[in-house]
Amino acid sequence: MVSGQILVITMNLVLLLSTFIFFIGVCSEEALKPDVVNVGAIFSFNTINGKVAKVAIKAAENDINSDPSILGGRKLSISLHDSNFSSFLGIIGALQFMEADTVAIIGPQNAVMAHVLSHLAKELHVPLLSFTALDPSLSPLQYPFFVQTAPNDEFQMIAIAEMVSYFGWAEVIAVFSDDDQSRNGIITLGDKLAERRRRISYKAALPPDPTAKRSDILRELVKIQMMESRVIVLHTFSKTGLLVFEVAKSLGMMEKEYVWIASTWLSTVLDSTSPLKPETANSIQGALTLRPHTVDSKKKRDFMSRWNQLSNGSIGFNPYALYAYDTVWMLARGVQLLLDQGGTISFSNDTRLNGIAGKTLNLSALSAFDGGQQLLENILHTNMTGLTGPVQFNKDRSLVNPSYDIINAVETGYRRIGYWSNYSGLSIVPPETLYRKKPNHSISNHRLDSVIWPGGETTKPRGWVFPNNGRELRIGIPRRVSYRDFVSLVNGTDTVQGYCIDVFLAAMRFLPYALPYRFIPFGDGRENPNFNELVSQINSGVFDGVVGDIAIVTNRTKMADFTQPYIESGLVVVAPVRKMSSSAWSFARPFTPLMWAVTAAFFLVVGAVVWILEHRINDEFRGPPKQQIVTILWFSFSTMFFAHRENTVSTLGRLVLIIWLFVVLIINSSYTASLTSSLTVQQLSSTIKGIDALISSNEPIGFQVGSFTENYLIEELNVPKSRLVPLGSPEEYALALESRRVAAVVDERSYVDLFLSDHCEFSIRGQEFTKSGWGFAFPRDSPLAIDMSTAILALSENGQLQKIHDQWLSRRACSSESSETKSEQLDLQSFWGLFLICGIACIFALLVYFWLMFRQFNRHSPEELDPTSPVSSRSARLQTFMSFFDGKVEKSRSGSKRKSYSMSSNDYYREDESTYRSGRIEP
């Protein structure tokens, strides 16, 4: 009985315990699945994007909560925190959210807070999703829990760089707020411009928005007014940006010649504050700006149609409302996927914070989101179609297919002139229509519609003026004393004339814009100025350009940029010449004595070689010694006229003769041509043959005062300065050369041509030993150098450059100048190759001939000599060989092919036909 009661009590206790455990489990499970998903949002709600974000985020929250299938029936609760332009308040708001078990934070609005909050997010595993903090330097490697849900500013800067390149501007000035996002955006812009061979010439940093004052902006814009570039990129936020335009308008910087390109902040103003105040609309007319491009869709149109109802007319719609809406949905889908994957929304205390909790800072309340890493992965793998279009992330966490509308602010509001996308660059068709085609970034395919520029201009501004607010261009010209055909001042006036001046004026007329300028002479008027000093005045700011006979040489290109050369002018040597008169011995003039001697020697050598090869088998080369000597001489020199009567029989003889006749043909032709020239054309001679002969002569050398010739001779050719004599005019050239004060003058070809037109007793010796030209000099990186080069090319192509040259520089040349063709004596160096070939042929033939003869002689000499006779001594053997060499080889009369030797000069041997069965040698 008692035991039964005990058993019943025990069973009741077990049942009670099981029920309690089940109840605890259910409660724990429900605790792990809260009814509310907490999300924070941090914005400055007094800004345009802050107001737009507030409306769009709440609209997305309501739409998500109205759909029970989203978040499994849980409610999304988004708490809004107003940072009110304060990074400090933004950080405080983030800490408050993280104390309240927030799964993610939308925001912050700017990159300054993003850099700080990203460290907190990383430690507490709370994702940050921002569609406005688009700083390119927010790297996912350093800030893994920070996700940019709108196109990064890097793409915006690429778009601006491509616009600058498309319009052909070389330099821009960047005006920006000195905060992380704007500063890093401008750094990125500089990199993208450099990739396209463009650059930022000046960076004007303003106090961070919205603290910039009118005086701060005025100070920077006044500086910019005095600079060269007129293309200004404004990367800031709406309050500072509109103030910049207002000040620029008051300074006259919204007139023609100026170009303003604003980042996306201006498009948000145009979209969300329409209609603009008249003074605001007037101050931004002609500016270009970018707007994030979103794909047109029914969902987007439906959302825009209810915007006024959502916002109660408090703020106009702009694309960032779409990004805010999509960001909330992106987050909701990530949380839903987390729960579907079996994850939980739970938080854990960070033990590292327990030891540093203070009396007033409740740091221990900060807890890490256990599912934060999984939620982040789900967000990064988002693949949905939102209001902005397809939403998907690349591997580098950037959104796929970033693109922008390009907007032109006009009097009536704005007009879209094209698009930019990372897929196809600049175009006038929506980017989504190009995604079906192959990507094409070729500059030739870039296109935009016409632009109305500041001041109402429709012609593209050139993008620059000369510094100091486009004042008159100060053009330095040399005050020349000599060679005034190139540049000169008309006596008693300020009028400038000359060949170089006319080229400059003609090129200026080809520029697509008007350019005020005035000429400023440089020099004392007593001697020609130093042209290196003249060009250096550009660096010193004295001149904005230099026009004149300025040679383009290396050291000058380090000081200035030069245009395309408008005339070629290398250095030449001018020396006195004397006319070569005819004489009784003029026939010997074509060849040098050494050439005559070698030629005569080869005539004799070839004759002797042919005689040796033909003597044993050719009757025409036999006979008494006197006759044979005459035959050698006659045969040798008759080949000069191809009049030799003797036939060659041997193969080796014919080989030598044919090669020699070819050599004779070349020598005859050269002699005839040279002699004809020397007898029919007036010839000039000089001891100076060119620059090499001049340098090796150690005689004085003249040069023009002020030219680069002096430095070139000293530095490049190592001519001692003591040998150089400065000369100031053509008259001084002539006096110095006639008096032998200098052996020659080294000067540029253009000057020398003018000098020789009046002084026929001198001549150019040798060839030009430098190749250069004359150009106009401008400051480094000046766009005018490029434009003037284009103009000079146009002058050259249409023939006008040649006409100017003929007008100033074409004079009747001296009769001797046209016949200046050199008739120098032909020397051995011109023919040694032919003589070498002929000599090798002779030596080869003799070696083969004597090898065959010695072989035949050794074969028959044992049979012919008596071993017991003293005749077999060495001298007798030599005598026998000479007789063998002088012997005549004849064919047998019996018709057989056996040969016999007949010794015509002595009777050492008596042989029959059988003795010499193989005795004939046919070399």
Protein Blocks (a to p, Z undefined) as FASTA:
>chain_A
ZZmmmmmmmmmmmmmmmmmmmmmmmmmmmmmmcfbdcddddddfkbmklmmmmmmmmmmm
mmmmmpmkggnlpacddddddekhpaklmmmmmmmmmmnopabdcddfbfklmmmmmmmm
mmnopacddfkbmcfklcfklmmmbccfbdcfklmmmmmmmmmmmnopabdcddddddfk
lmmmmmmmmmmmmmnopacfbdcdddddfkbcfklmmmmmmmmmmmmblcdcddddfklm
mmmmmmmmmnopacghiacdddfklmmmmmmmcccdfklmmmmgoiacddddddddfklm
mmmmmmmmmnnomaccdfklmmmmmmmmmmmmmmmmmmmnopacdddddfklmmmccfkl
cfklpccdfklmmmmmmmmmgccddfkopcdddfkopaehiadddddddfklpacfbdcd
fklopafbdfklmmmpccdfbfklgccdddddehhiabdcehiacehhiiacdddddddf
bhkllpccdehiabdcdjklmmmmmmmmmpcbdcddddddedehlaccdfklmmmmmmno
magbdcdjddcdfklmmmpccdddfbdcddddddddddddddfklmmmmpcfklmmmmmm
mmmmmmmmmmmmmmmmmmklgccfklmmmmmmmmmmmmmnopafbdcfbfklmmmmmmmm
mmmmmmmmmmmmmmmmmmmpccdddfbfbjklmmmnopacdddehiaklmmmmmmnopaf
klpccdfbfklmmmmmmnomafbdcddfklmmmmmmmmmkbccehjdfbdcdddddddeh
iaklmmmmmmmmmmmmnommmmmmmmmmmccddfklmmmpccddcdfklmmmmmmmmmmm
mmmmmmmmmmmmmmmmmmmmmmmpcfkbmklpmklmmmmmmmmmmpccdddfklpabdcd
ddfkbcfbccdfklmmmlpccZZ
